[in-house]
Amino acid sequence: MQNNQKKKIAIVGGGVVGLTSALVLSSEYDVTIIAEKVGVKSDSWKATAIWHVYLVPETEEILSWAQYSLEVLCKLSITDKTSSVELVKGVELFRNSEPTFPSWSHIPPLFKMLSENEITEYNNYNNRELTTAEIFSLQSKPIKWGYHIEAPTADMNIYLLWLQSKVVASGVKIIEKKLNNLNELSDSYDLIINCSGFGARELADDTNFEVYKGQYFILKGGDTAPTVYVGDDDHPLGMAYMIPRAGEIMIGGSAEKNVEDLELTLELDDTIKRAGLYVPWLRTCSSADQARQPVVGIRPCRTTGVRLELDKTSFKIPVIHNYGHGGSGFSLCWGCAEAVKKLIAETEKPTHTKIHS
């Protein structure tokens, strides 16, 4: 590569992490995305896409990526409505653990622990049309604590199209093809950014994946639909959440460790009943009228967390790995893209040799 030429970078992976990395790098480098599926064709469209630090270690580095990403997303919610990013308030409830401030509680624009009175009210099941057995099950595993939060969310079908349009407008080239080996790119590029998600199990020979299957339904919204989300992951009958997003309502869900099939096993009526425990609108809606789409996906978790590092030895040209974001790809992608950019800059600094007199 001549000094007056831009470094040619191949980004492998066309999901939210790959697209975001491409956009961040496009102003300084000659960037090409290479992926079998890009944007809404990728698995990223399946994300519930609400900012959260989920299924990744809560290290200082990861929290810094989460904070930077949240700042970008909050800005987008104000400056570019076409991105579909918006802030939504919600409540998270916990039954299995003792009260504790999450390590990331300082990051969202709103975070407040539930009061004792609020917890008591959430544990009150009168007038919820539950059976005696259901009430007994819930009372045997009561809510111990929770918090109020406000965080960004996005309709991924809109957000990914928005992101891809920004990438194309910035001059990034997109090649839709399946790669079997990263070395296929060694003759055409100076550097590879590996954003292949779960595909890195083969492309990077990574044996540290510990995937989690997720399932949810998308329901139609409406004028009377809820605007505040509720998460009750410790519900005794299974994970339960209700998230309003861009005029839709997402209800779920599941986090099935090391299950990789894409078979829908959630029952819609059961999911509505669980997710609607604290949401009257859900309990009274007709599943036949409301159901739009079931979504089943695999979260690309790793036992050792996100892999974001320079690899100079495994392939013919240097590779920066940026994958394994668990259930936090939407929440970390902007911060991780900036980290990749800084890592590239570090590799470009001249090496100074000390001269001994």
C-alpha beads as a LAMMPS data file, in Angstrom:
LAMMPS data file: protein, C-alpha beads

357 atoms
356 bonds

1 atom types
1 bond types

-500.0 500.0 xlo xhi
-500.0 500.0 ylo yhi
-500.0 500.0 zlo zhi

Masses

1 110.0

Atoms # bond

1 1 1 0.000 0.000 0.000
2 1 1 1.413 3.380 -0.999
3 1 1 1.479 6.168 1.594
4 1 1 -1.008 8.308 -0.324
5 1 1 -3.577 5.530 -0.541
6 1 1 -6.213 4.760 2.036
7 1 1 -5.845 1.465 3.857
8 1 1 -8.160 -1.108 2.299
9 1 1 -10.300 -2.711 4.968
10 1 1 -12.658 -5.668 4.602
11 1 1 -15.414 -5.911 7.177
12 1 1 -16.732 -9.447 7.389
13 1 1 -20.319 -9.428 8.616
14 1 1 -23.311 -7.348 7.595
15 1 1 -25.298 -7.138 10.816
16 1 1 -25.587 -4.202 13.184
17 1 1 -21.981 -4.569 14.406
18 1 1 -20.504 -4.810 10.908
19 1 1 -22.570 -1.948 9.489
20 1 1 -21.785 0.328 12.431
21 1 1 -18.076 -0.458 12.196
22 1 1 -18.143 0.286 8.471
23 1 1 -19.825 3.639 8.997
24 1 1 -17.388 4.714 11.715
25 1 1 -14.328 3.695 9.654
26 1 1 -15.560 4.995 6.292
27 1 1 -14.272 8.554 6.718
28 1 1 -10.637 7.440 6.988
29 1 1 -10.396 4.134 5.149
30 1 1 -11.415 2.375 1.945
31 1 1 -14.029 0.027 3.406
32 1 1 -15.816 -2.958 1.893
33 1 1 -18.417 -5.077 3.666
34 1 1 -18.356 -8.744 2.715
35 1 1 -21.195 -10.870 4.030
36 1 1 -23.666 -13.467 2.850
37 1 1 -26.514 -11.481 4.427
38 1 1 -26.511 -7.727 4.992
39 1 1 -28.793 -5.443 6.992
40 1 1 -32.364 -6.693 7.306
41 1 1 -31.302 -9.991 5.733
42 1 1 -28.899 -10.609 8.629
43 1 1 -29.870 -12.042 11.997
44 1 1 -29.617 -8.569 13.535
45 1 1 -33.196 -7.810 12.516
46 1 1 -34.305 -10.331 15.148
47 1 1 -32.932 -8.281 18.043
48 1 1 -35.469 -6.750 20.403
49 1 1 -33.055 -3.810 20.233
50 1 1 -33.462 -2.101 23.554
51 1 1 -30.304 -0.787 25.196
52 1 1 -29.203 -3.175 27.918
53 1 1 -26.004 -4.831 29.136
54 1 1 -27.117 -8.426 28.709
55 1 1 -25.260 -11.740 28.440
56 1 1 -21.825 -10.086 28.440
57 1 1 -19.407 -9.569 31.361
58 1 1 -19.924 -6.184 33.006
59 1 1 -16.281 -5.146 32.802
60 1 1 -15.091 -1.548 32.825
61 1 1 -14.243 -1.799 29.124
62 1 1 -17.631 -3.191 28.130
63 1 1 -19.434 -0.574 30.211
64 1 1 -17.459 2.152 28.433
65 1 1 -18.601 0.744 25.061
66 1 1 -22.185 0.596 26.367
67 1 1 -22.045 4.196 27.575
68 1 1 -20.671 5.521 24.302
69 1 1 -23.290 3.570 22.321
70 1 1 -26.090 4.883 24.516
71 1 1 -24.901 8.463 23.994
72 1 1 -24.952 7.994 20.204
73 1 1 -28.390 6.358 20.276
74 1 1 -29.854 9.058 22.535
75 1 1 -28.549 11.698 20.130
76 1 1 -30.077 9.857 17.162
77 1 1 -33.454 9.756 18.935
78 1 1 -33.422 13.560 18.826
79 1 1 -31.560 14.440 15.636
80 1 1 -32.682 11.752 13.165
81 1 1 -36.186 10.379 13.553
82 1 1 -35.760 8.357 10.339
83 1 1 -33.460 6.015 12.284
84 1 1 -36.502 4.876 14.362
85 1 1 -34.449 5.215 17.555
86 1 1 -36.571 6.421 20.451
87 1 1 -36.354 6.507 24.233
88 1 1 -38.715 4.251 26.152
89 1 1 -39.279 4.041 29.893
90 1 1 -39.620 0.710 31.609
91 1 1 -39.521 -1.379 34.753
92 1 1 -37.337 -4.427 35.383
93 1 1 -38.419 -6.879 38.099
94 1 1 -36.321 -9.514 39.904
95 1 1 -37.352 -12.531 41.961
96 1 1 -34.181 -14.640 42.289
97 1 1 -31.584 -12.176 43.554
98 1 1 -31.171 -9.706 46.390
99 1 1 -31.407 -5.952 45.735
100 1 1 -28.281 -4.506 44.154
101 1 1 -27.427 -1.547 41.957
102 1 1 -26.327 -2.813 38.512
103 1 1 -22.777 -1.856 37.598
104 1 1 -24.148 0.174 34.682
105 1 1 -26.878 2.024 36.616
106 1 1 -25.063 5.359 36.172
107 1 1 -25.289 5.190 32.360
108 1 1 -29.004 5.495 31.349
109 1 1 -30.693 8.922 31.424
110 1 1 -33.108 7.569 34.045
111 1 1 -32.425 4.894 36.649
112 1 1 -34.254 4.581 39.956
113 1 1 -34.757 1.602 42.259
114 1 1 -38.338 0.588 43.018
115 1 1 -39.704 1.651 46.394
116 1 1 -40.999 -0.862 48.944
117 1 1 -44.557 0.276 48.197
118 1 1 -44.051 -0.323 44.465
119 1 1 -42.683 -3.811 45.118
120 1 1 -45.662 -4.594 47.351
121 1 1 -48.040 -3.482 44.600
122 1 1 -46.310 -5.639 41.984
123 1 1 -46.719 -8.609 44.336
124 1 1 -50.449 -7.905 44.669
125 1 1 -52.291 -10.277 42.320
126 1 1 -55.875 -9.268 43.128
127 1 1 -58.090 -8.513 40.125
128 1 1 -55.663 -10.078 37.652
129 1 1 -57.960 -12.993 36.741
130 1 1 -55.445 -15.641 37.798
131 1 1 -56.141 -19.179 38.947
132 1 1 -55.407 -20.233 42.504
133 1 1 -52.491 -22.310 41.250
134 1 1 -51.028 -19.360 39.328
135 1 1 -51.290 -17.075 42.346
136 1 1 -49.631 -19.688 44.557
137 1 1 -46.782 -20.066 42.040
138 1 1 -46.185 -16.299 41.895
139 1 1 -46.429 -15.847 45.658
140 1 1 -43.900 -18.639 46.198
141 1 1 -41.430 -16.634 44.121
142 1 1 -42.251 -12.984 44.872
143 1 1 -40.588 -9.929 43.383
144 1 1 -37.749 -8.856 45.676
145 1 1 -36.580 -5.719 43.912
146 1 1 -36.532 -3.849 40.633
147 1 1 -35.848 -0.538 38.982
148 1 1 -37.207 2.128 36.663
149 1 1 -35.138 2.821 33.554
150 1 1 -35.239 4.879 30.377
151 1 1 -33.259 3.602 27.420
152 1 1 -33.072 3.762 23.607
153 1 1 -34.827 1.233 21.426
154 1 1 -35.308 0.883 17.668
155 1 1 -37.316 -1.010 15.078
156 1 1 -34.508 -3.080 13.580
157 1 1 -36.243 -3.398 10.217
158 1 1 -36.075 0.390 9.958
159 1 1 -32.816 0.955 11.834
160 1 1 -30.803 -1.519 9.757
161 1 1 -32.080 0.011 6.503
162 1 1 -31.181 3.457 7.847
163 1 1 -27.739 2.256 8.875
164 1 1 -27.120 0.565 5.519
165 1 1 -28.175 3.699 3.629
166 1 1 -25.693 5.763 5.665
167 1 1 -22.974 3.213 4.950
168 1 1 -23.600 3.263 1.198
169 1 1 -23.765 7.071 1.153
170 1 1 -20.382 7.192 2.893
171 1 1 -18.787 5.268 0.008
172 1 1 -18.600 1.811 1.558
173 1 1 -18.865 -1.025 -0.953
174 1 1 -21.005 -4.071 -0.164
175 1 1 -20.305 -7.528 -1.551
176 1 1 -22.858 -10.203 -0.726
177 1 1 -21.048 -13.524 -0.688
178 1 1 -20.309 -16.335 1.732
179 1 1 -16.743 -16.651 2.982
180 1 1 -15.327 -19.990 4.010
181 1 1 -11.968 -18.646 5.174
182 1 1 -10.739 -15.148 6.038
183 1 1 -7.554 -15.842 4.082
184 1 1 -9.625 -15.535 0.897
185 1 1 -9.335 -11.761 1.393
186 1 1 -5.581 -11.548 1.942
187 1 1 -4.644 -10.567 -1.628
188 1 1 -7.174 -7.734 -1.920
189 1 1 -7.140 -5.997 1.468
190 1 1 -4.694 -4.670 4.050
191 1 1 -6.770 -5.478 7.118
192 1 1 -9.869 -7.476 8.070
193 1 1 -12.432 -6.530 10.722
194 1 1 -14.167 -9.741 11.740
195 1 1 -17.753 -8.873 12.709
196 1 1 -19.153 -12.252 11.749
197 1 1 -21.002 -12.910 15.023
198 1 1 -21.852 -16.569 15.458
199 1 1 -20.112 -17.233 12.130
200 1 1 -16.783 -16.667 13.888
201 1 1 -17.106 -20.145 15.330
202 1 1 -15.954 -21.396 11.933
203 1 1 -14.166 -18.370 10.446
204 1 1 -12.016 -17.786 13.532
205 1 1 -12.068 -21.368 14.811
206 1 1 -13.564 -20.052 18.047
207 1 1 -14.692 -22.741 20.480
208 1 1 -15.746 -20.306 23.215
209 1 1 -19.320 -19.774 22.038
210 1 1 -22.128 -20.415 24.506
211 1 1 -25.232 -19.453 22.581
212 1 1 -28.642 -18.561 23.955
213 1 1 -31.795 -19.126 21.920
214 1 1 -34.342 -16.330 22.123
215 1 1 -38.005 -16.238 21.100
216 1 1 -40.696 -13.575 21.072
217 1 1 -43.795 -12.393 19.238
218 1 1 -44.506 -9.049 17.572
219 1 1 -48.029 -7.762 18.134
220 1 1 -49.883 -4.899 16.565
221 1 1 -49.930 -1.734 18.631
222 1 1 -52.625 0.909 18.544
223 1 1 -53.834 4.057 20.275
224 1 1 -54.476 2.262 23.563
225 1 1 -51.328 0.096 23.528
226 1 1 -48.875 0.441 26.439
227 1 1 -45.938 2.835 26.137
228 1 1 -43.880 1.632 29.122
229 1 1 -42.058 -1.694 28.978
230 1 1 -42.015 -4.356 31.698
231 1 1 -39.376 -7.053 32.154
232 1 1 -39.963 -10.013 34.498
233 1 1 -37.226 -12.445 33.501
234 1 1 -37.584 -14.481 36.721
235 1 1 -41.305 -15.173 36.239
236 1 1 -41.862 -18.715 37.637
237 1 1 -43.519 -19.868 34.402
238 1 1 -40.749 -18.521 32.179
239 1 1 -39.093 -15.298 31.052
240 1 1 -41.665 -12.579 30.480
241 1 1 -41.330 -9.140 28.928
242 1 1 -43.412 -6.600 27.050
243 1 1 -41.614 -3.910 25.049
244 1 1 -43.355 -1.214 22.996
245 1 1 -41.365 -0.229 19.903
246 1 1 -42.268 1.982 16.958
247 1 1 -45.997 1.248 17.161
248 1 1 -45.477 -2.468 17.814
249 1 1 -45.486 -4.546 20.979
250 1 1 -42.881 -7.257 21.510
251 1 1 -43.695 -9.992 24.009
252 1 1 -41.509 -12.878 25.062
253 1 1 -39.423 -14.611 25.701
254 1 1 -36.674 -17.118 26.327
255 1 1 -32.940 -17.451 26.940
256 1 1 -32.190 -21.132 26.348
257 1 1 -28.535 -21.885 26.937
258 1 1 -26.706 -23.848 24.222
259 1 1 -29.868 -24.392 22.167
260 1 1 -29.174 -23.618 18.503
261 1 1 -32.318 -24.715 16.670
262 1 1 -34.694 -22.102 15.266
263 1 1 -37.896 -23.969 16.077
264 1 1 -40.674 -21.894 17.643
265 1 1 -41.644 -23.492 20.935
266 1 1 -43.309 -20.532 22.685
267 1 1 -47.089 -20.635 22.843
268 1 1 -48.623 -17.278 21.969
269 1 1 -51.487 -17.386 24.477
270 1 1 -49.167 -18.464 27.312
271 1 1 -46.704 -15.721 26.409
272 1 1 -49.474 -13.111 26.362
273 1 1 -50.620 -14.285 29.781
274 1 1 -47.115 -14.164 31.306
275 1 1 -46.053 -10.911 29.675
276 1 1 -49.423 -9.355 30.451
277 1 1 -49.317 -10.037 34.178
278 1 1 -48.820 -6.316 34.841
279 1 1 -50.186 -5.041 31.523
280 1 1 -54.011 -4.991 31.322
281 1 1 -53.937 -4.153 27.601
282 1 1 -52.194 -7.457 26.856
283 1 1 -54.499 -9.539 29.045
284 1 1 -57.563 -8.294 27.196
285 1 1 -56.240 -8.376 23.632
286 1 1 -57.194 -11.170 21.259
287 1 1 -54.195 -13.240 20.212
288 1 1 -55.864 -14.084 16.911
289 1 1 -56.230 -10.398 16.089
290 1 1 -52.906 -9.236 17.498
291 1 1 -50.305 -11.773 16.382
292 1 1 -48.113 -10.516 13.556
293 1 1 -44.883 -12.422 13.614
294 1 1 -42.976 -14.919 15.752
295 1 1 -39.218 -14.320 15.964
296 1 1 -36.638 -16.983 16.849
297 1 1 -32.930 -16.233 16.970
298 1 1 -29.613 -17.149 18.543
299 1 1 -27.632 -14.729 20.673
300 1 1 -23.887 -15.028 19.868
301 1 1 -22.573 -15.260 23.435
302 1 1 -19.059 -16.321 24.392
303 1 1 -17.878 -17.814 27.668
304 1 1 -15.106 -15.194 27.793
305 1 1 -17.221 -12.265 26.596
306 1 1 -16.814 -9.943 23.617
307 1 1 -13.738 -10.583 21.498
308 1 1 -12.297 -7.259 20.374
309 1 1 -8.578 -7.570 19.698
310 1 1 -5.873 -7.473 17.051
311 1 1 -4.802 -10.854 15.686
312 1 1 -1.578 -10.781 13.658
313 1 1 -0.736 -14.453 13.678
314 1 1 -3.779 -16.551 12.742
315 1 1 -4.253 -15.325 9.163
316 1 1 -2.209 -14.052 6.221
317 1 1 -3.068 -10.408 6.978
318 1 1 -3.918 -8.715 10.311
319 1 1 -7.429 -9.262 11.632
320 1 1 -9.249 -7.242 14.267
321 1 1 -11.943 -9.396 15.818
322 1 1 -15.163 -7.658 16.886
323 1 1 -17.754 -10.296 17.744
324 1 1 -19.413 -12.205 20.570
325 1 1 -21.686 -9.407 21.788
326 1 1 -24.204 -11.755 23.415
327 1 1 -27.563 -10.058 23.838
328 1 1 -25.962 -6.600 23.617
329 1 1 -25.043 -6.045 19.962
330 1 1 -27.384 -3.049 19.597
331 1 1 -26.168 -1.720 22.961
332 1 1 -22.428 -2.012 22.305
333 1 1 -21.927 -1.588 18.545
334 1 1 -21.073 2.137 18.459
335 1 1 -18.608 1.878 21.316
336 1 1 -17.012 -1.219 19.822
337 1 1 -16.676 0.494 16.423
338 1 1 -14.796 3.365 18.076
339 1 1 -12.589 0.857 19.889
340 1 1 -11.770 -0.800 16.548
341 1 1 -10.918 2.600 15.066
342 1 1 -8.524 3.338 17.937
343 1 1 -6.961 -0.098 17.591
344 1 1 -6.289 0.505 13.893
345 1 1 -4.716 3.873 14.713
346 1 1 -2.451 2.229 17.283
347 1 1 -1.208 -0.289 14.728
348 1 1 -0.377 2.555 12.317
349 1 1 1.854 4.449 14.743
350 1 1 5.533 4.249 13.751
351 1 1 7.735 2.097 15.918
352 1 1 10.573 4.071 17.479
353 1 1 13.866 2.298 18.004
354 1 1 15.946 3.536 20.893
355 1 1 19.499 4.342 19.888
356 1 1 22.104 3.581 22.485
357 1 1 25.143 5.803 22.598

Bonds

1 1 1 2
2 1 2 3
3 1 3 4
4 1 4 5
5 1 5 6
6 1 6 7
7 1 7 8
8 1 8 9
9 1 9 10
10 1 10 11
11 1 11 12
12 1 12 13
13 1 13 14
14 1 14 15
15 1 15 16
16 1 16 17
17 1 17 18
18 1 18 19
19 1 19 20
20 1 20 21
21 1 21 22
22 1 22 23
23 1 23 24
24 1 24 25
25 1 25 26
26 1 26 27
27 1 27 28
28 1 28 29
29 1 29 30
30 1 30 31
31 1 31 32
32 1 32 33
33 1 33 34
34 1 34 35
35 1 35 36
36 1 36 37
37 1 37 38
38 1 38 39
39 1 39 40
40 1 40 41
41 1 41 42
42 1 42 43
43 1 43 44
44 1 44 45
45 1 45 46
46 1 46 47
47 1 47 48
48 1 48 49
49 1 49 50
50 1 50 51
51 1 51 52
52 1 52 53
53 1 53 54
54 1 54 55
55 1 55 56
56 1 56 57
57 1 57 58
58 1 58 59
59 1 59 60
60 1 60 61
61 1 61 62
62 1 62 63
63 1 63 64
64 1 64 65
65 1 65 66
66 1 66 67
67 1 67 68
68 1 68 69
69 1 69 70
70 1 70 71
71 1 71 72
72 1 72 73
73 1 73 74
74 1 74 75
75 1 75 76
76 1 76 77
77 1 77 78
78 1 78 79
79 1 79 80
80 1 80 81
81 1 81 82
82 1 82 83
83 1 83 84
84 1 84 85
85 1 85 86
86 1 86 87
87 1 87 88
88 1 88 89
89 1 89 90
90 1 90 91
91 1 91 92
92 1 92 93
93 1 93 94
94 1 94 95
95 1 95 96
96 1 96 97
97 1 97 98
98 1 98 99
99 1 99 100
100 1 100 101
101 1 101 102
102 1 102 103
103 1 103 104
104 1 104 105
105 1 105 106
106 1 106 107
107 1 107 108
108 1 108 109
109 1 109 110
110 1 110 111
111 1 111 112
112 1 112 113
113 1 113 114
114 1 114 115
115 1 115 116
116 1 116 117
117 1 117 118
118 1 118 119
119 1 119 120
120 1 120 121
121 1 121 122
122 1 122 123
123 1 123 124
124 1 124 125
125 1 125 126
126 1 126 127
127 1 127 128
128 1 128 129
129 1 129 130
130 1 130 131
131 1 131 132
132 1 132 133
133 1 133 134
134 1 134 135
135 1 135 136
136 1 136 137
137 1 137 138
138 1 138 139
139 1 139 140
140 1 140 141
141 1 141 142
142 1 142 143
143 1 143 144
144 1 144 145
145 1 145 146
146 1 146 147
147 1 147 148
148 1 148 149
149 1 149 150
150 1 150 151
151 1 151 152
152 1 152 153
153 1 153 154
154 1 154 155
155 1 155 156
156 1 156 157
157 1 157 158
158 1 158 159
159 1 159 160
160 1 160 161
161 1 161 162
162 1 162 163
163 1 163 164
164 1 164 165
165 1 165 166
166 1 166 167
167 1 167 168
168 1 168 169
169 1 169 170
170 1 170 171
171 1 171 172
172 1 172 173
173 1 173 174
174 1 174 175
175 1 175 176
176 1 176 177
177 1 177 178
178 1 178 179
179 1 179 180
180 1 180 181
181 1 181 182
182 1 182 183
183 1 183 184
184 1 184 185
185 1 185 186
186 1 186 187
187 1 187 188
188 1 188 189
189 1 189 190
190 1 190 191
191 1 191 192
192 1 192 193
193 1 193 194
194 1 194 195
195 1 195 196
196 1 196 197
197 1 197 198
198 1 198 199
199 1 199 200
200 1 200 201
201 1 201 202
202 1 202 203
203 1 203 204
204 1 204 205
205 1 205 206
206 1 206 207
207 1 207 208
208 1 208 209
209 1 209 210
210 1 210 211
211 1 211 212
212 1 212 213
213 1 213 214
214 1 214 215
215 1 215 216
216 1 216 217
217 1 217 218
218 1 218 219
219 1 219 220
220 1 220 221
221 1 221 222
222 1 222 223
223 1 223 224
224 1 224 225
225 1 225 226
226 1 226 227
227 1 227 228
228 1 228 229
229 1 229 230
230 1 230 231
231 1 231 232
232 1 232 233
233 1 233 234
234 1 234 235
235 1 235 236
236 1 236 237
237 1 237 238
238 1 238 239
239 1 239 240
240 1 240 241
241 1 241 242
242 1 242 243
243 1 243 244
244 1 244 245
245 1 245 246
246 1 246 247
247 1 247 248
248 1 248 249
249 1 249 250
250 1 250 251
251 1 251 252
252 1 252 253
253 1 253 254
254 1 254 255
255 1 255 256
256 1 256 257
257 1 257 258
258 1 258 259
259 1 259 260
260 1 260 261
261 1 261 262
262 1 262 263
263 1 263 264
264 1 264 265
265 1 265 266
266 1 266 267
267 1 267 268
268 1 268 269
269 1 269 270
270 1 270 271
271 1 271 272
272 1 272 273
273 1 273 274
274 1 274 275
275 1 275 276
276 1 276 277
277 1 277 278
278 1 278 279
279 1 279 280
280 1 280 281
281 1 281 282
282 1 282 283
283 1 283 284
284 1 284 285
285 1 285 286
286 1 286 287
287 1 287 288
288 1 288 289
289 1 289 290
290 1 290 291
291 1 291 292
292 1 292 293
293 1 293 294
294 1 294 295
295 1 295 296
296 1 296 297
297 1 297 298
298 1 298 299
299 1 299 300
300 1 300 301
301 1 301 302
302 1 302 303
303 1 303 304
304 1 304 305
305 1 305 306
306 1 306 307
307 1 307 308
308 1 308 309
309 1 309 310
310 1 310 311
311 1 311 312
312 1 312 313
313 1 313 314
314 1 314 315
315 1 315 316
316 1 316 317
317 1 317 318
318 1 318 319
319 1 319 320
320 1 320 321
321 1 321 322
322 1 322 323
323 1 323 324
324 1 324 325
325 1 325 326
326 1 326 327
327 1 327 328
328 1 328 329
329 1 329 330
330 1 330 331
331 1 331 332
332 1 332 333
333 1 333 334
334 1 334 335
335 1 335 336
336 1 336 337
337 1 337 338
338 1 338 339
339 1 339 340
340 1 340 341
341 1 341 342
342 1 342 343
343 1 343 344
344 1 344 345
345 1 345 346
346 1 346 347
347 1 347 348
348 1 348 349
349 1 349 350
350 1 350 351
351 1 351 352
352 1 352 353
353 1 353 354
354 1 354 355
355 1 355 356
356 1 356 357
